């Protein structure tokens, strides 16, 4: 089961509970981990070609994160949920890819959103929220 991950996507955005956070902004990091399943229909089928259609295109994942980071929200929990929902929607309703006798699908997803130097009245490197999805 191949894992596709994008770690350390860096953004400057204007999320936050306080007006100052929404005006000044802050640094954020987004990490996304997807488990995929690539199955052969028959044992005599050759491995798939070196083709992007045999996996999840991580450029698409990055663009989803980038677009969601541009939409200010008050809580990073909300932000993580929006990113998760968009990625799930991108792949959930899509039939498993049929490629040279193989089926490819996303089986699980984890999204972590980190906020650096949160305004807590003391020194804190980051706060983060993780949300996950499992295909049923």
C-alpha positions in Angstrom: 0.0 0.0 0.0 2.0 3.1 -1.2 1.9 6.2 1.0 1.9 9.6 -0.7 2.9 12.4 1.6 3.5 16.2 1.4 5.3 17.4 4.5 6.2 20.9 5.4 4.0 22.9 3.1 4.7 26.5 4.3 2.1 29.3 4.1 1.7 32.8 5.5 -2.0 33.3 6.2 -4.5 35.3 8.3 -6.3 32.7 10.4 -7.0 33.2 14.1 -9.4 33.9 16.8 -8.1 37.4 17.6 -8.4 40.5 15.3 -4.6 41.0 15.4 -4.0 37.5 14.0 -6.5 38.2 11.2 -4.7 41.5 10.4 -1.0 40.6 10.9 -1.1 37.0 9.9 1.2 34.1 10.9 3.2 31.2 9.6 1.6 27.8 9.1 2.6 24.4 8.0 0.4 21.7 6.4 1.3 18.0 6.2 -0.8 15.6 4.3 -0.5 11.8 4.3 -2.5 9.5 1.9 -2.5 5.8 1.8 -3.3 4.3 -1.5 -4.1 0.9 -2.8 -2.8 -0.5 -6.0 -4.2 -4.0 -6.8 -3.7 -6.3 -9.7 -6.8 -8.1 -11.1 -4.7 -11.1 -12.2 -1.3 -12.4 -11.1 0.1 -12.4 -14.7 -0.5 -8.7 -15.1 2.8 -6.7 -15.5 3.5 -3.7 -13.2 2.0 -0.4 -14.3 3.8 2.0 -16.5 5.7 4.9 -15.0 2.6 7.1 -15.2 1.1 9.7 -12.9 -2.3 8.2 -13.4 -1.1 5.2 -11.2 -0.9 7.3 -8.1 -2.2 10.5 -6.4 -0.9 13.6 -8.0 0.6 15.6 -5.1 0.5 18.8 -7.2 -3.3 18.6 -6.9 -3.0 18.1 -3.1 -0.7 21.1 -2.8 -3.1 23.3 -4.8 -6.0 22.3 -2.6 -4.1 23.2 0.5 -2.9 26.5 -1.0 -6.5 27.5 -2.0 -7.9 26.7 1.5 -5.1 28.6 3.2 -6.2 31.7 1.4 -9.7 31.6 3.1 -9.4 33.0 6.6 -11.0 31.1 9.4 -10.9 31.5 13.2 -9.8 28.0 14.2 -7.1 25.7 12.7 -9.5 22.9 13.5 -11.9 24.4 10.9 -9.0 24.9 8.4 -7.8 21.2 8.8 -11.4 20.1 8.3 -11.8 22.1 5.1 -8.6 20.8 3.6 -9.6 17.2 4.6 -13.0 17.6 3.0 -11.6 19.0 -0.2 -9.1 16.2 -0.6 -11.7 13.5 0.2 -14.1 15.1 -2.3 -11.3 15.1 -5.0 -10.8 11.3 -4.7 -13.9 9.8 -2.9 -16.4 9.8 -5.7 -13.8 8.9 -8.4 -14.0 5.3 -9.4 -10.8 3.4 -8.8 -8.5 4.0 -11.8 -8.5 1.2 -14.3 -4.9 1.0 -15.7 -3.5 -2.0 -17.4 -5.5 -4.3 -15.1 -4.8 -2.3 -11.9 -7.1 -0.5 -9.5 -5.8 2.6 -7.7 -7.7 4.2 -4.8 -7.1 6.4 -1.7 -7.8 4.4 1.4 -6.9 6.8 4.2 -5.9 10.4 4.7 -4.3 12.4 7.5 -4.1 16.2 7.5 -2.0 18.2 10.1 -2.2 22.0 10.3 0.4 23.7 12.4 0.3 27.3 13.6 3.7 28.7 14.6 4.2 30.9 17.6 0.5 30.9 18.7 -0.4 33.9 20.9 -0.7 32.2 24.2 1.2 34.6 26.5 4.3 32.4 26.6 6.8 30.8 24.3 5.3 28.0 22.3 6.9 26.8 19.1 3.6 25.6 17.5 0.2 24.3 18.0 -1.3 21.8 15.6 -4.5 19.9 14.8 -4.7 16.5 13.0 -7.7 15.1 11.3 -8.0 11.8 9.6 -10.3 9.9 7.2 -10.6 6.2 6.5 -12.4 4.8 3.5 -15.2 2.5 4.6 
